[in-house]
Amino acid sequence: MKRILVTNDDGVLSQGLTALAQALSRLGTVTIVAPTREASAIGHALTLHHPVRFDRISENVYALDGTPTDCVNIGIATILGGLPDLVASGINKGLNLGDDVTYSGTVAGAMEGALLGVPSLAVSLERTKAPYEFADAAEAAARVAGAILDRGLPARTFLNVNVPGGKPKGFRVTVQARRNHVTTVSALQDPRGRPYYWIGEAEDSYYPHDRSDYQAVQDGFVSVTPLQPDLTAHDALKLVEEMRFSSDGDRE
């Protein structure tokens, strides 16, 4: 029987987490290790400066007072006592497309699985003002997970899955979109006159690309993007090799 570790960044009580775990249960034994509270937009944070604790809240379900990355590490090292066959993170309320994967706690959970040598996937569903319906996203995740378990993935590779609202038209293998990302910082004051700041998005537009994850979701398809932790700009290696690095003491 395959062992599957499931986490998220929306918290252990999220309906998306439950839907994902239920869909994956037909593929193996599922263990949930998820944050006690919401940990969205926390990226690949790892808790190093204070202890983390977890509680067993039901059979194979554990709540941990840490990040998704913490959950994967504690889940593997302590709760499972070894590597599972698959790590799945989600289902996130809101897409994780393009450059935004660097902020995402959902994506970070899958990335940590890949770094630890486990085939992994992250799953996100398009945001809606109506109540979330996770059934189609959960089914898409189960299909992708089944394919991963059948075929495997290259080392240090994981899949980022984004599901449009409504009934998907099918699947597309995609690349990360590029976004024109402009933030705003609003300076405000609390009732005691102390300043505080609110970070928001002033612009959120994507550059056109027929094979991007953004375009696939816009067209009504499930986007499946293979990602890797390697952030090396390989195209820039030659340029940097040709640079002359010197300190003041090296100058003639």
FENLIN-V519691 format. One record per pair of residues at least 24 apart in sequence whose ideal C-beta (glycine too) atoms are under 10 Angstrom apart, sorted by sequence separation. I is the first residue (numbers start at 1). GAP is how many residues later the second one is. D is the distance in whole Angstrom. If there is no record, write none. Layout:
BEGIN
{{I	GAP	D} {I	GAP	D}}
END
This chain:
BEGIN
{{4	24	5} {6	24	6} {7	24	10} {8	24	9} {10	24	8} {11	24	5} {12	24	6} {13	24	9} {14	24	8} {42	24	10} {43	24	9} {44	24	9} {45	24	6} {46	24	6} {54	24	8} {86	24	10} {87	24	9} {89	24	8} {100	24	10} {121	24	6} {137	24	8} {139	24	9} {140	24	10} {147	24	10} {179	24	9} {180	24	8} {181	24	9} {2	25	6} {3	25	6} {4	25	7} {5	25	8} {6	25	7} {7	25	7} {8	25	10} {9	25	8} {10	25	8} {11	25	7} {12	25	8} {13	25	9} {32	25	9} {39	25	10} {42	25	5} {43	25	9} {44	25	6} {45	25	8} {54	25	7} {87	25	8} {88	25	8} {120	25	10} {137	25	9} {138	25	9} {179	25	7} {180	25	5} {181	25	10} {1	26	9} {2	26	3} {3	26	6} {4	26	5} {5	26	6} {6	26	5} {7	26	6} {8	26	5} {9	26	7} {11	26	5} {12	26	10} {32	26	9} {36	26	10} {37	26	9} {39	26	10} {42	26	7} {43	26	9} {46	26	10} {47	26	9} {87	26	3} {96	26	7} {119	26	9} {121	26	10} {137	26	4} {179	26	7} {180	26	7} {1	27	6} {2	27	7} {3	27	8} {4	27	7} {5	27	8} {6	27	8} {7	27	5} {8	27	7} {10	27	9} {11	27	5} {32	27	10} {33	27	9} {34	27	8} {36	27	5} {39	27	8} {42	27	8} {46	27	7} {47	27	10} {86	27	8} {87	27	8} {96	27	9} {97	27	8} {121	27	6} {136	27	7} {137	27	9} {144	27	8} {179	27	5} {180	27	7} {1	28	5} {2	28	9} {3	28	7} {4	28	10} {5	28	7} {6	28	7} {7	28	8} {10	28	6} {11	28	7} {31	28	10} {32	28	6} {33	28	8} {34	28	8} {35	28	7} {36	28	6} {37	28	8} {39	28	5} {40	28	10} {96	28	4} {120	28	8} {136	28	9} {137	28	9} {140	28	6} {143	28	8} {178	28	7} {179	28	7} {9	29	7} {10	29	8} {11	29	9} {31	29	5} {32	29	5} {33	29	5} {34	29	7} {35	29	6} {36	29	5} {39	29	6} {84	29	8} {87	29	8} {95	29	5} {96	29	10} {97	29	10} {119	29	5} {134	29	9} {136	29	9} {139	29	9} {177	29	5} {178	29	5} {8	30	9} {9	30	5} {10	30	7} {30	30	7} {31	30	8} {32	30	7} {33	30	8} {34	30	7} {35	30	7} {36	30	8} {39	30	9} {83	30	9} {92	30	8} {94	30	6} {95	30	7} {119	30	7} {136	30	8} {140	30	10} {177	30	7} {178	30	10} {8	31	9} {9	31	5} {29	31	7} {30	31	9} {31	31	8} {32	31	9} {33	31	6} {35	31	6} {39	31	9} {87	31	5} {88	31	10} {89	31	7} {90	31	8} {91	31	9} {92	31	7} {93	31	8} {94	31	7} {95	31	5} {136	31	6} {137	31	9} {140	31	7} {177	31	9} {178	31	7} {7	32	10} {8	32	9} {9	32	8} {34	32	10} {35	32	7} {39	32	9} {84	32	10} {86	32	7} {87	32	8} {88	32	7} {89	32	7} {90	32	6} {91	32	5} {92	32	4} {93	32	7} {94	32	7} {95	32	7} {119	32	9} {121	32	9} {133	32	8} {135	32	10} {136	32	6} {177	32	6} {9	33	6} {33	33	10} {35	33	7} {83	33	7} {85	33	7} {86	33	6} {87	33	4} {88	33	6} {89	33	5} {90	33	3} {91	33	7} {92	33	7} {93	33	9} {94	33	4} {119	33	6} {120	33	8} {132	33	9} {133	33	9} {176	33	9} {179	33	10} {9	34	10} {34	34	8} {71	34	10} {75	34	10} {83	34	6} {84	34	6} {85	34	7} {86	34	7} {87	34	8} {88	34	8} {89	34	7} {90	34	6} {91	34	5} {93	34	7} {94	34	9} {119	34	5} {133	34	10} {175	34	7} {177	34	9} {178	34	8} {25	35	10} {33	35	9} {35	35	8} {36	35	10} {83	35	6} {84	35	9} {86	35	8} {87	35	9} {88	35	7} {89	35	9} {90	35	8} {92	35	9} {93	35	9} {118	35	9} {119	35	9} {130	35	9} {174	35	9} {175	35	10} {177	35	4} {179	35	8} {35	36	6} {68	36	9} {69	36	8} {72	36	9} {76	36	9} {84	36	10} {119	36	10} {122	36	7} {123	36	9} {124	36	8} {125	36	10} {126	36	8} {174	36	10} {175	36	5} {176	36	7} {177	36	6} {178	36	9} {33	37	9} {34	37	6} {68	37	5} {72	37	6} {75	37	10} {76	37	8} {120	37	9} {121	37	6} {122	37	7} {123	37	8} {124	37	7} {125	37	8} {126	37	7} {128	37	5} {174	37	6} {175	37	6} {176	37	6} {177	37	4} {33	38	4} {67	38	6} {68	38	7} {71	38	7} {72	38	9} {75	38	9} {94	38	10} {117	38	7} {119	38	8} {120	38	4} {121	38	4} {122	38	5} {123	38	5} {124	38	5} {125	38	5} {126	38	5} {127	38	8} {128	38	9} {173	38	8} {174	38	6} {175	38	7} {176	38	9} {177	38	7} {21	39	9} {32	39	9} {33	39	7} {68	39	9} {69	39	5} {70	39	10} {72	39	9} {73	39	7} {77	39	9} {93	39	6} {114	39	8} {117	39	8} {119	39	7} {120	39	8} {121	39	7} {122	39	7} {123	39	8} {124	39	7} {125	39	8} {126	39	4} {172	39	8} {174	39	4} {175	39	10} {177	39	9} {21	40	8} {33	40	9} {68	40	5} {69	40	7} {72	40	4} {73	40	10} {76	40	6} {114	40	10} {116	40	10} {118	40	9} {119	40	9} {120	40	10} {121	40	6} {122	40	9} {123	40	7} {125	40	7} {126	40	9} {172	40	10} {173	40	10} {174	40	8} {175	40	10} {177	40	9} {33	41	6} {34	41	9} {67	41	7} {68	41	4} {71	41	9} {72	41	6} {76	41	10} {91	41	8} {93	41	9} {114	41	8} {115	41	7} {172	41	8} {174	41	8} {175	41	10} {177	41	10} {12	42	10} {33	42	4} {67	42	9} {68	42	9} {69	42	8} {70	42	9} {72	42	10} {73	42	10} {76	42	8} {114	42	5} {174	42	5} {12	43	9} {18	43	9} {32	43	9} {33	43	9} {68	43	9} {69	43	5} {72	43	9} {73	43	8} {91	43	6} {114	43	6} {115	43	9} {172	43	9} {173	43	9} {174	43	9} {13	44	9} {17	44	9} {31	44	7} {68	44	7} {69	44	10} {72	44	7} {90	44	9} {114	44	4} {172	44	4} {12	45	7} {31	45	10} {33	45	9} {67	45	9} {68	45	10} {92	45	9} {111	45	9} {113	45	7} {114	45	9} {171	45	9} {172	45	9} {12	46	10} {33	46	6} {69	46	9} {72	46	8} {91	46	5} {112	46	9} {170	46	10} {177	46	9} {32	47	10} {33	47	9} {90	47	8} {91	47	6} {111	47	6} {169	47	10} {172	47	8} {174	47	9} {176	47	10} {31	48	6} {72	48	9} {90	48	9} {110	48	4} {168	48	10} {172	48	10} {174	48	9} {175	48	10} {177	48	9} {12	49	7} {31	49	6} {91	49	9} {109	49	10} {110	49	8} {111	49	9} {168	49	9} {170	49	10} {172	49	4} {174	49	5} {176	49	6} {12	50	8} {13	50	8} {91	50	7} {110	50	7} {169	50	7} {170	50	9} {171	50	6} {172	50	7} {173	50	8} {174	50	7} {175	50	6} {12	51	4} {29	51	10} {90	51	7} {107	51	8} {110	51	9} {162	51	6} {169	51	4} {170	51	6} {171	51	5} {172	51	6} {173	51	5} {174	51	5} {175	51	9} {176	51	8} {11	52	8} {12	52	8} {40	52	8} {89	52	10} {161	52	9} {162	52	9} {164	52	8} {165	52	9} {168	52	6} {169	52	5} {170	52	7} {171	52	8} {172	52	7} {173	52	8} {174	52	9} {175	52	10} {31	53	8} {40	53	8} {41	53	10} {88	53	7} {107	53	6} {160	53	7} {164	53	5} {167	53	8} {168	53	6} {169	53	8} {171	53	6} {172	53	9} {173	53	8} {6	54	9} {30	54	9} {33	54	10} {40	54	8} {68	54	9} {88	54	9} {106	54	9} {162	54	8} {163	54	8} {164	54	8} {166	54	7} {168	54	5} {6	55	9} {7	55	10} {29	55	9} {34	55	9} {38	55	10} {41	55	10} {162	55	5} {164	55	8} {165	55	9} {168	55	10} {28	56	8} {29	56	10} {30	56	9} {32	56	10} {88	56	9} {104	56	9} {164	56	5} {7	57	9} {28	57	7} {88	57	6} {164	57	7} {9	58	8} {10	58	10} {27	58	9} {28	58	7} {30	58	9} {43	58	9} {44	58	8} {87	58	10} {163	58	9} {164	58	7} {9	59	5} {12	59	9} {27	59	8} {41	59	9} {43	59	7} {44	59	10} {86	59	6} {101	59	6} {162	59	9} {163	59	5} {164	59	8} {7	60	10} {8	60	7} {9	60	10} {43	60	5} {44	60	9} {45	60	8} {85	60	10} {86	60	10} {88	60	9} {162	60	7} {163	60	8} {7	61	5} {27	61	10} {42	61	8} {43	61	7} {44	61	8} {101	61	10} {161	61	6} {162	61	4} {7	62	9} {9	62	9} {24	62	8} {41	62	5} {42	62	9} {43	62	7} {46	62	9} {86	62	6} {161	62	7} {162	62	8} {7	63	9} {8	63	8} {40	63	9} {41	63	7} {42	63	4} {44	63	8} {45	63	7} {85	63	9} {86	63	6} {97	63	8} {160	63	8} {161	63	5} {162	63	8} {7	64	4} {24	64	6} {40	64	8} {41	64	7} {42	64	10} {43	64	9} {44	64	4} {85	64	6} {96	64	7} {98	64	10} {159	64	10} {160	64	8} {161	64	8} {6	65	9} {7	65	6} {23	65	9} {40	65	6} {41	65	10} {43	65	6} {44	65	9} {96	65	9} {97	65	6} {159	65	6} {160	65	4} {5	66	8} {39	66	5} {40	66	8} {42	66	7} {46	66	8} {96	66	6} {159	66	7} {160	66	8} {5	67	7} {7	67	10} {21	67	8} {38	67	9} {39	67	9} {44	67	6} {85	67	10} {86	67	10} {95	67	5} {158	67	10} {159	67	6} {160	67	5} {7	68	7} {20	68	6} {23	68	9} {43	68	10} {44	68	7} {94	68	10} {95	68	8} {158	68	8} {159	68	7} {6	69	9} {20	69	9} {39	69	9} {89	69	9} {92	69	10} {95	69	8} {157	69	6} {158	69	6} {5	70	5} {20	70	5} {21	70	10} {35	70	8} {39	70	10} {88	70	10} {90	70	10} {91	70	9} {92	70	9} {95	70	10} {157	70	7} {158	70	8} {5	71	7} {17	71	10} {19	71	9} {20	71	5} {44	71	9} {87	71	8} {88	71	10} {89	71	10} {90	71	8} {92	71	10} {156	71	10} {157	71	5} {158	71	9} {17	72	9} {19	72	6} {20	72	10} {89	72	10} {90	72	10} {91	72	8} {154	72	8} {156	72	5} {157	72	9} {3	73	10} {17	73	7} {18	73	9} {88	73	9} {90	73	9} {153	73	8} {155	73	9} {156	73	6} {157	73	10} {5	74	8} {16	74	6} {17	74	7} {35	74	10} {102	74	10} {154	74	8} {156	74	7} {5	75	6} {16	75	3} {17	75	9} {34	75	9} {101	75	7} {153	75	10} {4	76	10} {14	76	9} {15	76	8} {16	76	7} {33	76	10} {98	76	10} {100	76	9} {3	77	6} {14	77	8} {16	77	6} {97	77	9} {98	77	9} {99	77	7} {100	77	9} {147	77	9} {5	78	9} {6	78	10} {14	78	9} {15	78	9} {98	78	5} {99	78	8} {144	78	8} {3	79	8} {5	79	4} {14	79	7} {97	79	8} {98	79	3} {99	79	7} {100	79	7} {143	79	9} {3	80	8} {4	80	6} {5	80	9} {6	80	9} {7	80	7} {8	80	9} {9	80	8} {10	80	8} {97	80	6} {98	80	6} {99	80	5} {144	80	6} {3	81	4} {4	81	7} {5	81	7} {6	81	8} {7	81	8} {8	81	6} {9	81	9} {10	81	8} {98	81	5} {99	81	10} {100	81	8} {141	81	9} {143	81	10} {2	82	8} {3	82	5} {4	82	5} {5	82	5} {6	82	5} {7	82	5} {8	82	6} {10	82	6} {97	82	8} {99	82	6} {140	82	5} {2	83	4} {3	83	8} {4	83	8} {5	83	7} {6	83	7} {7	83	9} {8	83	7} {9	83	7} {10	83	6} {98	83	9} {139	83	10} {140	83	10} {1	84	9} {2	84	7} {4	84	6} {5	84	9} {6	84	8} {8	84	7} {9	84	10} {10	84	9} {140	84	9} {6	85	10} {8	85	9} {137	85	8} {136	86	9} {9	87	10} {16	90	9} {126	91	6} {125	92	10} {126	92	10} {124	93	10} {9	95	7} {10	95	9} {9	96	3} {10	96	8} {8	97	8} {9	97	5} {24	97	10} {7	98	9} {8	98	6} {9	98	9} {7	99	9} {9	99	8} {123	99	9} {124	99	9} {9	100	7} {23	100	10} {7	101	10} {8	101	7} {20	101	10} {7	102	4} {6	103	9} {7	103	9} {20	103	6} {121	103	9} {122	103	10} {5	104	9} {19	104	10} {100	104	9} {7	105	9} {122	105	8} {7	106	9} {19	106	9} {121	106	10} {16	107	8} {99	107	9} {120	107	10} {5	108	7} {16	108	9} {98	108	6} {16	109	7} {97	109	8} {98	109	9} {23	111	9} {98	111	9} {22	112	9} {23	112	8} {101	112	9} {5	113	8} {7	113	10} {9	113	10} {19	113	9} {22	113	10} {100	113	10} {114	113	8} {115	113	10} {4	114	10} {8	114	9} {19	114	9} {20	114	8} {23	114	9} {24	114	8} {98	114	7} {100	114	10} {114	114	7} {115	114	6} {3	115	10} {5	115	9} {7	115	10} {8	115	9} {9	115	10} {19	115	4} {23	115	4} {27	115	7} {97	115	8} {98	115	6} {114	115	7} {8	116	10} {15	116	9} {16	116	7} {18	116	8} {19	116	7} {22	116	7} {23	116	6} {26	116	7} {97	116	5} {98	116	6} {111	116	7} {6	117	10} {15	117	7} {17	117	9} {19	117	10} {20	117	8} {21	117	9} {23	117	9} {24	117	7} {25	117	9} {28	117	9} {96	117	9} {97	117	5} {110	117	8} {111	117	9} {112	117	9} {14	118	9} {15	118	10} {16	118	5} {19	118	7} {20	118	6} {23	118	6} {24	118	6} {27	118	6} {95	118	8} {97	118	10} {107	118	10} {111	118	6} {15	119	6} {19	119	4} {23	119	4} {26	119	10} {27	119	6} {95	119	8} {97	119	9} {14	120	9} {18	120	9} {19	120	9} {22	120	9} {23	120	9} {26	120	9} {97	120	7} {107	120	7} {16	121	7} {20	121	6} {24	121	6} {27	121	10} {28	121	8} {97	121	10} {16	122	8} {19	122	9} {20	122	8} {23	122	8} {24	122	9} {27	122	6} {95	122	6} {27	123	10} {101	124	8} {16	125	10} {20	125	9} {24	125	10} {97	126	7} {101	126	7} {96	127	10} {98	127	9} {95	128	9} {97	128	9} {96	129	10} {102	129	9} {6	135	10} {4	141	8} {2	143	9} {4	145	9} {2	147	6} {44	185	9}}
END
